[in-house]
Amino acid sequence: MSSSSDDAVLLDKPAPGVRLITLNRPQVRNAMTTEVTAAWAAAMTELAGDPDVRALVVTGAGSSFCSGADLSWLDQGSSQDNTPDKMRDRMLPFYRTWLSPRELPFPVIAAVNGPAIGAGLCAALACDLRYAAATARFSAPFIYLGTHGGMAATWLLPEAIGVPRARDLLYTGRELSAEEALEWGLVSAVVDDVLDHSIKMARHIATAAPIATRLTKAGLEQSANGLAASLQWEALAQPVTLATSDVHEGIQAKRERRPPTFTGR
């Protein structure tokens, strides 16, 4: 196991092609402190540059997934430091750092082991798949803290659960249980051992053809541009995969009724 920023974030290799990143500040419910944010950014950079990664799992240490942004800096700065323009310059890099799972070329799974609150909910939403423990809770209480939502909450929530339910969470600030989150489609499953289940799913994804998987993630990211754009993308992406050795391996493995061994070539 490797660590960075004094173990604020842990980066592990639980299986071939699979990485596990753990927010490791349970004493503050894995809040997005300056220290944790810097460690997260370093881990994301390392993962993005690792060609062997095929799937990533994100979880929190202790009883929380992530309690959201640490806003204690608001009380520490002067009125000149906390002007809207200066805070915007601070917040945009923060948002982009924590939403970087959307930019990673491989699928990312959130193993939501406990409460995911505010920006912590957005961090889970930035992952491609979400699985929840029964103890998981989800809420977006921004306006009840006197602030507008951040970290793309007004885009990520409607994408995941639709506009009416996004309005429900954002306007009421109420807490959604794991079972309600499953009913709403916010998570794919509620399981007893969420980390074990998430790693098993990541291991399964890691056995797929990596070029096809990465292109599929890229295609899904731009699918909001509509049917015509998706067809244009697929007309480019599918020929790329048809020119790989992996497609021949996949077809041959199916004929021989055996698991394929994909090399990413």
C-alpha positions in Angstrom: 0.0 0.0 0.0 1.2 3.5 -0.9 0.2 6.8 0.7 0.5 10.5 0.1 0.2 13.6 2.2 0.8 11.7 5.5 -1.9 9.1 4.6 -4.7 11.6 4.0 -5.5 9.4 1.0 -4.5 5.7 0.6 -3.9 4.2 -2.8 -4.0 0.4 -2.9 -3.9 -2.4 -5.6 -6.5 -5.0 -4.5 -6.5 -6.9 -7.8 -4.8 -6.9 -11.2 -5.9 -3.8 -13.1 -7.8 -2.5 -10.1 -6.9 0.4 -7.8 -8.6 1.4 -4.5 -8.5 4.9 -3.2 -9.5 5.6 0.4 -10.2 9.0 1.9 -8.4 8.5 5.2 -9.5 11.2 7.6 -12.3 9.5 9.6 -11.8 11.9 12.5 -13.4 14.6 10.3 -15.6 12.2 8.4 -13.3 12.4 5.4 -14.1 16.1 4.8 -12.4 17.7 1.8 -9.8 19.6 3.8 -6.8 21.2 2.1 -4.7 18.2 3.1 -7.1 15.7 1.7 -7.7 17.7 -1.5 -4.0 17.8 -2.2 -3.6 14.1 -1.6 -6.6 13.3 -3.8 -5.2 15.5 -6.6 -1.8 13.7 -6.4 -3.5 10.3 -6.4 -5.7 11.2 -9.4 -2.6 12.4 -11.3 -0.8 9.1 -10.5 -3.8 7.0 -11.6 -4.3 9.0 -14.8 -0.8 8.2 -15.8 -0.8 4.5 -15.0 -1.6 2.5 -18.2 -2.2 -0.7 -16.1 -5.3 0.7 -14.4 -8.6 -0.7 -15.8 -11.0 0.2 -12.9 -10.9 2.3 -9.8 -12.8 2.0 -6.5 -13.3 5.0 -4.2 -14.3 4.7 -0.6 -14.0 6.4 2.8 -12.3 5.2 6.0 -14.3 4.8 9.1 -18.1 5.3 9.1 -18.4 8.0 6.5 -17.8 8.2 2.8 -17.3 12.0 2.7 -18.9 14.8 4.7 -18.3 17.4 2.0 -16.2 20.5 1.8 -14.4 22.0 4.7 -15.5 25.6 4.9 -13.6 26.6 8.0 -11.4 28.8 5.7 -14.3 31.2 5.4 -13.8 32.2 9.1 -10.0 32.6 8.6 -9.8 34.9 5.7 -10.3 38.7 5.6 -13.1 40.3 3.8 -10.7 41.2 1.0 -9.7 37.5 0.7 -13.3 36.3 0.6 -14.6 38.5 -2.3 -16.8 36.6 -4.8 -14.2 36.8 -7.6 -11.4 35.5 -5.3 -13.6 32.7 -4.0 -14.5 31.8 -7.5 -10.8 31.5 -8.4 -10.5 29.2 -5.4 -13.6 27.1 -5.9 -13.2 26.2 -9.6 -9.9 24.3 -9.1 -11.4 22.6 -6.1 -14.4 21.5 -8.1 -12.4 20.2 -11.0 -10.0 18.4 -8.6 -12.8 16.4 -6.9 -14.7 15.8 -10.2 -11.6 14.4 -11.8 -13.0 10.8 -11.8 -15.1 12.0 -14.8 -11.9 12.7 -16.6 -10.2 9.4 -15.9 -10.2 7.1 -18.9 -11.4 4.0 -17.0 -14.6 3.3 -15.0 -14.7 4.5 -11.4 -16.9 2.9 -8.7 -17.9 4.6 -5.5 -18.2 2.2 -2.6 -20.4 4.5 -0.4 -19.8 3.1 3.1 -21.6 5.8 5.0 -22.9 9.4 4.7 -22.1 11.2 1.5 -23.1 14.8 2.2 -23.0 18.0 0.0 -19.8 18.0 -2.0 -19.3 14.4 -0.8 -22.4 13.4 -2.6 -21.1 15.2 -5.7 -17.8 13.2 -5.4 -19.9 10.0 -5.4 -21.9 11.2 -8.4 -18.7 11.9 -10.3 -18.0 8.2 -10.3 -19.4 6.0 -13.0 -21.1 3.5 -10.7 -22.2 3.7 -7.1 -22.9 0.9 -4.6 -24.0 1.6 -1.1 -23.9 0.0 2.4 -27.1 0.0 4.3 -25.6 2.7 6.5 -25.1 5.1 3.6 -27.0 8.4 3.5 -27.2 11.0 0.8 -28.1 14.7 1.1 -27.5 18.0 -0.5 -28.2 20.5 2.3 -26.5 23.5 0.6 -29.3 26.1 0.9 -29.8 25.1 4.6 -26.2 26.1 5.1 -26.9 29.4 3.4 -25.0 28.6 0.2 -25.7 27.6 -3.3 -24.7 24.1 -4.4 -21.3 23.6 -5.8 -19.2 20.9 -7.6 -21.8 20.6 -10.4 -24.6 19.5 -8.0 -27.2 21.1 -10.3 -26.0 19.0 -13.2 -24.9 15.8 -11.6 -28.1 15.2 -9.6 -30.4 15.6 -12.6 -28.2 13.4 -14.6 -28.3 10.6 -12.0 -32.0 10.8 -10.8 -33.8 13.3 -13.1 -34.8 16.9 -12.6 -37.9 16.4 -10.3 -36.0 14.3 -7.8 -33.0 16.6 -8.0 -35.3 19.4 -7.1 -36.6 17.4 -4.1 -33.1 16.9 -2.7 -31.8 20.4 -3.4 -34.9 22.3 -2.2 -35.6 20.2 0.9 -32.1 19.3 1.9 -33.5 16.0 3.3 -31.5 12.9 3.9 -32.0 10.0 1.5 -31.5 6.5 2.9 -29.6 3.8 1.0 -32.9 2.0 0.1 -34.4 5.2 -1.2 -31.2 5.9 -3.2 -31.6 2.5 -4.8 -35.2 3.1 -5.6 -34.3 6.4 -7.2 -31.4 5.0 -9.2 -28.8 7.0 -7.3 -27.0 3.7 -6.5 -27.0 0.4 -8.4 -27.2 -1.8 -5.3 -27.3 -1.9 -1.5 -25.1 -4.6 -0.2 -23.7 -5.9 3.2 -20.0 -5.5 2.3 -19.9 -2.6 0.0 -16.2 -2.5 -0.4 -15.9 -6.2 -1.2 -18.8 -5.9 -3.7 -17.3 -2.9 -5.4 -13.9 -4.5 -5.7 -15.5 -7.6 -7.2 -17.3 -5.4 -9.7 -14.1 -3.6 -10.5 -12.3 -6.9 -11.0 -15.0 -7.9 -13.4 -14.7 -4.7 -15.4 -10.9 -5.1 -15.4 -11.4 -8.3 -17.5 -13.1 -6.4 -20.3 -11.2 -5.2 -23.4 -9.5 -2.0 -22.1 -9.6 0.0 -25.3 -13.3 -0.7 -25.8 -14.0 0.1 -22.2 -12.2 3.5 -22.3 -13.9 4.4 -25.6 -17.2 3.5 -24.1 -16.6 5.8 -21.1 -15.7 8.6 -23.5 -18.8 7.9 -25.6 -21.1 8.1 -22.5 -19.5 11.4 -21.4 -20.5 13.1 -24.6 -23.9 11.3 -25.1 -25.7 14.4 -23.8 -25.0 16.0 -27.2 -27.7 13.8 -28.6 -28.4 10.9 -30.9 -26.6 12.2 -34.0 -23.5 13.0 -32.0 -23.5 9.5 -30.5 -23.8 7.9 -33.9 -20.9 9.9 -35.2 -18.8 9.0 -32.2 -19.7 5.3 -32.5 -18.9 5.3 -36.2 -15.4 6.3 -35.2 -14.9 4.4 -32.0 -16.2 1.0 -33.1 -13.9 0.8 -36.1 -11.0 1.6 -33.8 -11.9 -1.4 -31.7 -12.5 -3.6 -34.7 -8.9 -3.0 -35.8 -7.5 -4.3 -32.4 -6.1 -7.7 -31.6 -8.5 -7.8 -28.7 -11.6 -8.1 -30.9 -10.2 -11.3 -32.4 -9.4 -12.6 -28.9 -13.0 -11.8 -27.8 -14.6 -13.6 -30.8 -12.3 -16.6 -30.5 -12.9 -16.9 -26.7 -16.6 -16.8 -27.3 -16.3 -19.6 -29.9 -14.2 -21.7 -27.5 -16.5 -20.9 -24.6 -13.6 -19.6 -22.4 -12.9 -16.3 -20.7 -11.1 -13.9 -23.0 -7.6 -12.5 -22.2 -7.4 -9.0 -23.4 -4.1 -7.2 -23.7 -5.2 -3.7 -24.7 -3.8 -4.0 -28.2 
